[in-house]
Amino acid sequence: MTKFDLSFEREFDVVEFDNLIDKETDKKVLEKLYYLRLRSKKLDVATASDLMNFKKSTAYHIDDVWRYEGYEGLLHKKGAGRSSYLNESELNQFGEILREKEEWLMSDLLEIVKKEFDADYSYNGLKKLLETHFDVKIANYYENKRNEKLSILDLLSKSSFDELKIDKLVNLMGKEKDLKVYKRISYILLKTLGFSTELASYILNISTRTGNNWLKKWETEEYEGLLHKKGQGRKPQLNDEELNLLKKN
């Protein structure tokens, strides 16, 4: 267990996080800083960790590291890496599953490791496992964009925060039981907090087109626009008359 100097405790200073994010080039440290910036906007641990796809235990640890060690504590320390969630036997089984198909969706693989091995990987955690253990390269446009050293002005708008809107969205997330709707509200919250479309879409593992559609529905109908409405699925390409003709033939 990490020992902290309890005699000194840092605050969550949004300006300090802005400055650190603007200069940071290490992706892992950058993710922690994004999380801490969400916390600096008075989001609770559960909401901020969900948005960044962190486990709560990880999020609480990052909070403590910042409070008592500051920026230095966020840096990766040699030998501090965590072992895989899967043991050697399970890794071999997972390898056999991977060989069943030439192409996989990451969402399907996340579901498989959860169902078959009861392993709760994040998107980035499973991606790292695939790359390091199975030598599988995951091409991801949003990851490439995120690795670029962008100005903080491109990532976070410092002057466009609507505190009332943020509170409303956080309250909606706290009450929402439908996971699909919860994800849509999460996207709207990230956009309200000033995240770019690409970064918000990357965090939630959706396409930018999907995110833009959710945003348009929110802007026109707010919460009601994010709900799935009966009969909203894709319409058949053939009409009823054409379908009846096909059945007769």
C-alpha positions as CSV (number, residue, x, y, z in Angstrom):
1,M,0.0,0.0,0.0
2,T,1.3,3.4,-0.9
3,K,2.3,5.7,1.9
4,F,1.4,9.3,1.5
5,D,2.7,12.4,3.3
6,L,-0.5,13.4,5.0
7,S,0.9,16.7,6.2
8,F,0.3,18.3,2.8
9,E,-2.8,18.0,0.6
10,R,-3.1,19.6,-2.8
11,E,-6.3,21.0,-4.2
12,F,-7.9,20.2,-7.5
13,D,-6.9,23.4,-9.4
14,V,-8.4,23.6,-12.9
15,V,-5.9,26.2,-14.0
16,E,-3.0,24.0,-12.9
17,F,-4.5,21.0,-14.8
18,D,-4.9,23.1,-17.9
19,N,-1.2,24.1,-17.8
20,L,-0.1,20.5,-17.2
21,I,-2.3,19.1,-20.0
22,D,-1.0,21.7,-22.4
23,K,2.6,20.5,-21.9
24,E,2.1,16.7,-21.3
25,T,3.2,14.2,-24.0
26,D,2.8,10.9,-22.1
27,K,-0.6,9.4,-23.0
28,K,-1.1,7.6,-19.7
29,V,-0.3,10.7,-17.6
30,L,-2.5,12.7,-19.9
31,E,-5.5,10.4,-19.2
32,K,-5.0,10.9,-15.5
33,L,-4.9,14.7,-15.9
34,Y,-8.1,14.6,-18.0
35,Y,-9.7,12.7,-15.1
36,L,-8.4,15.1,-12.5
37,R,-9.7,18.0,-14.6
38,L,-13.1,16.5,-14.6
39,R,-12.8,16.2,-10.8
40,S,-11.8,19.9,-10.6
41,K,-15.1,20.8,-12.2
42,K,-16.8,19.2,-9.1
43,L,-17.8,15.9,-10.8
44,D,-17.9,13.0,-8.3
45,V,-15.5,10.0,-8.6
46,A,-18.2,7.7,-10.0
47,T,-19.1,10.1,-12.9
48,A,-15.5,11.2,-13.7
49,S,-14.3,7.6,-13.6
50,D,-17.1,6.4,-15.9
51,L,-16.3,9.1,-18.4
52,M,-12.6,8.1,-18.5
53,N,-13.3,4.4,-18.4
54,F,-11.4,4.0,-15.1
55,K,-12.2,1.6,-12.3
56,K,-13.4,3.4,-9.2
57,S,-10.5,2.0,-7.2
58,T,-8.1,3.4,-9.8
59,A,-9.8,6.8,-9.7
60,Y,-9.7,7.0,-5.9
61,H,-6.0,6.1,-6.1
62,I,-5.3,8.9,-8.7
63,D,-7.1,11.3,-6.4
64,D,-4.9,10.4,-3.4
65,V,-1.7,10.4,-5.6
66,W,-2.5,13.9,-6.7
67,R,-3.3,15.2,-3.3
68,Y,-0.2,13.9,-1.6
69,E,2.4,13.5,-4.4
70,G,1.3,15.9,-7.1
71,Y,2.4,15.6,-10.7
72,E,5.4,13.5,-9.8
73,G,3.1,10.8,-8.4
74,L,1.2,10.5,-11.7
75,L,4.3,9.5,-13.6
76,H,4.9,5.8,-14.4
77,K,7.4,4.3,-12.0
78,K,9.7,1.5,-13.1
79,G,8.4,-1.9,-12.1
80,A,5.0,-0.4,-11.1
81,G,3.1,-2.0,-14.0
82,R,0.2,-4.4,-13.1
83,S,0.1,-8.0,-14.3
84,S,-2.5,-9.2,-16.7
85,Y,-6.0,-10.0,-15.4
86,L,-5.8,-13.4,-17.3
87,N,-3.5,-16.2,-16.0
88,E,-1.3,-18.2,-18.4
89,S,-4.0,-20.9,-19.0
90,E,-6.7,-18.2,-19.7
91,L,-4.3,-16.4,-22.1
92,N,-3.9,-19.6,-24.1
93,Q,-7.7,-20.1,-24.2
94,F,-8.2,-16.5,-25.3
95,G,-5.6,-17.0,-28.0
96,E,-7.6,-20.0,-29.3
97,I,-10.7,-17.8,-29.4
98,L,-8.9,-15.1,-31.3
99,R,-7.9,-17.6,-34.0
100,E,-11.5,-18.5,-34.7
101,K,-12.0,-15.3,-36.8
102,E,-9.7,-13.0,-38.8
103,E,-11.4,-9.8,-37.7
104,W,-12.9,-8.9,-34.4
105,L,-14.8,-5.9,-33.0
106,M,-13.2,-4.7,-29.7
107,S,-16.7,-4.5,-28.2
108,D,-17.1,-8.2,-28.9
109,L,-13.7,-9.1,-27.4
110,L,-14.5,-7.0,-24.2
111,E,-17.7,-9.0,-23.8
112,I,-15.9,-12.3,-24.4
113,V,-13.2,-11.8,-21.7
114,K,-15.9,-10.6,-19.3
115,K,-18.2,-13.6,-20.0
116,E,-15.6,-16.4,-20.4
117,F,-13.0,-15.3,-17.8
118,D,-14.8,-12.8,-15.6
119,A,-12.1,-10.3,-16.4
120,D,-13.2,-6.6,-16.3
121,Y,-10.9,-5.0,-18.9
122,S,-11.2,-1.4,-20.1
123,Y,-10.9,-0.7,-23.8
124,N,-7.3,0.5,-23.4
125,G,-6.4,-2.4,-21.1
126,L,-7.6,-5.0,-23.6
127,K,-6.0,-3.1,-26.5
128,K,-2.6,-3.2,-24.6
129,L,-3.0,-6.9,-23.9
130,L,-3.7,-7.7,-27.6
131,E,-0.7,-5.7,-28.7
132,T,1.8,-6.9,-26.1
133,H,0.8,-10.6,-25.6
134,F,-0.7,-11.5,-29.0
135,D,1.2,-9.0,-31.2
136,V,-2.1,-7.7,-32.6
137,K,-2.0,-4.1,-33.7
138,I,-5.2,-2.1,-33.2
139,A,-5.4,0.7,-35.7
140,N,-7.5,3.6,-34.2
141,Y,-7.8,7.0,-35.8
142,Y,-8.9,8.6,-32.6
143,E,-5.9,7.2,-30.7
144,N,-3.6,8.7,-33.3
145,K,-5.3,12.1,-32.9
146,R,-5.1,11.8,-29.2
147,N,-1.4,11.2,-29.2
148,E,-0.7,14.4,-31.0
149,K,0.5,17.3,-28.9
150,L,-2.5,19.6,-29.2
151,S,-3.0,22.9,-27.6
152,I,-5.3,23.0,-24.5
153,L,-7.4,25.5,-26.4
154,D,-8.3,22.7,-28.9
155,L,-9.2,20.2,-26.2
156,L,-10.9,22.3,-23.5
157,S,-12.8,25.5,-23.7
158,K,-12.0,27.5,-20.6
159,S,-14.8,30.0,-20.9
160,S,-17.8,28.0,-22.2
161,F,-18.8,26.0,-19.1
162,D,-22.5,26.1,-18.2
163,E,-22.5,25.0,-14.6
164,L,-26.3,24.6,-14.5
165,K,-26.3,22.4,-17.6
166,I,-23.4,20.3,-16.1
167,D,-25.4,19.9,-12.8
168,K,-28.5,18.9,-14.8
169,L,-26.6,16.3,-16.9
170,V,-24.8,14.8,-13.8
171,N,-28.2,14.5,-12.1
172,L,-29.7,12.7,-15.2
173,M,-26.8,10.3,-15.2
174,G,-27.3,9.6,-11.5
175,K,-30.9,8.6,-12.1
176,E,-30.6,6.9,-15.5
177,K,-30.9,3.1,-15.5
178,D,-30.8,2.5,-19.3
179,L,-27.1,2.0,-20.1
180,K,-27.5,3.2,-23.7
181,V,-29.1,6.4,-22.6
182,Y,-26.5,6.8,-19.9
183,K,-23.8,6.7,-22.5
184,R,-25.5,9.3,-24.6
185,I,-25.9,11.6,-21.6
186,S,-22.1,11.0,-20.9
187,Y,-21.3,12.2,-24.4
188,I,-23.4,15.4,-24.0
189,L,-21.6,16.0,-20.6
190,L,-18.2,15.7,-22.2
191,K,-19.1,18.1,-24.9
192,T,-20.5,20.6,-22.3
193,L,-17.2,20.3,-20.5
194,G,-15.5,21.5,-23.6
195,F,-14.0,18.2,-25.0
196,S,-13.6,18.1,-28.7
197,T,-15.9,15.8,-30.7
198,E,-13.0,13.5,-31.5
199,L,-11.8,13.2,-27.9
200,A,-15.3,12.7,-26.5
201,S,-16.0,10.0,-29.1
202,Y,-12.7,8.3,-28.4
203,I,-13.4,8.2,-24.6
204,L,-16.8,6.6,-25.2
205,N,-15.6,4.3,-28.1
206,I,-18.2,5.6,-30.6
207,S,-18.0,7.2,-34.0
208,T,-17.9,11.0,-34.4
209,R,-21.1,10.7,-36.5
210,T,-22.9,8.9,-33.7
211,G,-21.8,11.5,-31.2
212,N,-23.0,14.4,-33.5
213,N,-26.4,12.7,-33.9
214,W,-26.8,12.5,-30.1
215,L,-25.8,16.1,-29.7
216,K,-28.3,17.3,-32.4
217,K,-31.1,15.3,-30.6
218,W,-30.1,16.8,-27.3
219,E,-30.1,20.3,-28.7
220,T,-33.6,19.9,-30.2
221,E,-35.4,17.6,-27.6
222,E,-33.0,17.4,-24.7
223,Y,-33.4,14.2,-22.6
224,E,-36.4,13.0,-24.6
225,G,-34.3,13.1,-27.8
226,L,-31.8,10.6,-26.3
227,L,-34.4,7.9,-25.5
228,H,-35.0,5.1,-27.9
229,K,-38.4,5.5,-29.4
230,K,-40.6,2.6,-30.5
231,G,-40.4,2.0,-34.3
232,Q,-37.2,4.0,-34.6
233,G,-35.2,1.1,-36.2
234,R,-34.2,1.1,-39.8
235,K,-37.1,1.1,-42.2
236,P,-37.4,-1.9,-44.6
237,Q,-36.2,-1.2,-48.1
238,L,-39.4,-2.8,-49.6
239,N,-42.9,-1.6,-48.8
240,D,-45.8,-3.9,-47.8
241,E,-47.1,-4.3,-51.3
242,E,-43.7,-5.3,-52.7
243,L,-43.2,-7.8,-49.8
244,N,-46.6,-9.4,-50.5
245,L,-45.6,-9.8,-54.2
246,L,-42.4,-11.6,-53.2
247,K,-44.3,-13.9,-50.9
248,K,-46.7,-14.9,-53.7
249,N,-43.8,-15.7,-56.0
